[in-house]
Amino acid sequence: WVACLLAHFGGYREALEQSGSRMYKTTYESDVFDGELSLYLMALVEAVYMLIGGLDNPVGDGSLRERKFPALILVALFGPIGCIVVSLFIASVVNQQARALALSRRHDENKAFISHALRILNIPKNLQSRVFSLHYYQKMGHDKEAFDALFNKKNLSPALENALLVYLYRDTVCSSEYFINKDTNYLIEVLRVLEFQVYLPGDYVARKGEIACAMYFVSRGRLAILVSDGQSPNVSEAKEVGELKSGHHFGEVALVDDCVRTAWVRAESYALVSALARDKVEPIWKYFPEEKSQLHKQVLQIKNLDRKRLAQHRWRKAYEWASNRSREARGISSCRRSTSNLRSSCGSNEDDFVTRHDSHFTTQLLGKRGTRSTMGIS
């Protein structure tokens, strides 16, 4: 539009009428383009540069616009307007880019702070890599900064917050056995106090012997349950007895009793769990006593099962111990009979008896390869 005005009033039309189109023909290799089209393209180029503030000859010295009053009016009018339009366009692009990269920039800043702190504290490289892995997973899969902004009280009404929580937990916490046939209001109140926790592969969500103060719901990932024989505190002696996936829960005993963990729970992949702390749910139970009573019953059932398993384990250990003692007793009785036979065969020669006794006793206790037998001696 500006190019049309400039071509009509800026001297291009007059030049075309006076000199004809032949004077302004342009060529490309063997092709020849009409002068009228070429003049319009010249006006278009000047209009574009004028609108972006790049017109280097505003008064038109030595050009077709020279001493043309309408051309001066057009440049004086559209030059500043073009600069304003271009500046607004650039500002809009920059603003959009800034908003698109705002979260990424904040993550980069946090990563820089974390990296500096790790260097100051001389944290080992392998532990640093785990810290950065957690930071990267949160950025890509569960962005805490974004979630905090979303669930800020200033940004959501209570109704919207409840709707979002129910939707987010619909396939995990809400589908857990713990919430089957529970009051909807109780479910919403619990969802409000849940706390997200992220774990890397190999991290322990729970450790045997640690103080238990929260119940966990698995939202994402896979967890392994590890149990050791007896009271061993060493996780290397534990065996995997179960697996937890999305929708499962564990640790409900911690909500109603003062206790310690009785097993290890280890993340086998990147895991996202929701923690329900005892001090968060106790105020809710004041208004939902029936839910607390039901949980008490579930916990009693779990305790009874644990007692039965423990009793079975103790009986198994006792039976193994009694069997070993019985085998030891039979072995000692056999050795005593052999000793009596040796003494009677050796007569009064004490040195001969000691030598033959040691050799015979060693043969009873050692295997063919000279290693100790599995039969213990008390």
Secondary structure, 3 states (H helix, E strand, C coil): CHHHHHHHHCCHHHHHHHHCHHHHCEEECCEEECHHHHHHHHHHHHHHHHHCCCCCCCCCCCCCCCCCHHHHHHHHHHHHHHHHHHHHHHHHHHHHHHHHCHHHHHHHHHHHHHHHHHHHCCCCHHHHHHHHHHHHHHHHHCCHHHHHHHCCCCCCCHHHHHHHHHHHCCCCCCCCHHHCCCCHHHHHHHHHHCEEEEECCCCEEECCCCEECEEEEEEECCEEEEEECCCCCCHHHEEEEEEECCCCEECHHHHCCCEECCCEEEECCCEEEEEEEHHHHHHHHCCCHHHHHHHHHHHHHHHHHHHHHHHHHHHHHHHHHHHHHHHHHHHHHHHHHHHHHHHHHHCCCHHHHHHHHHHHHHHHHECCCCCECCCCCC
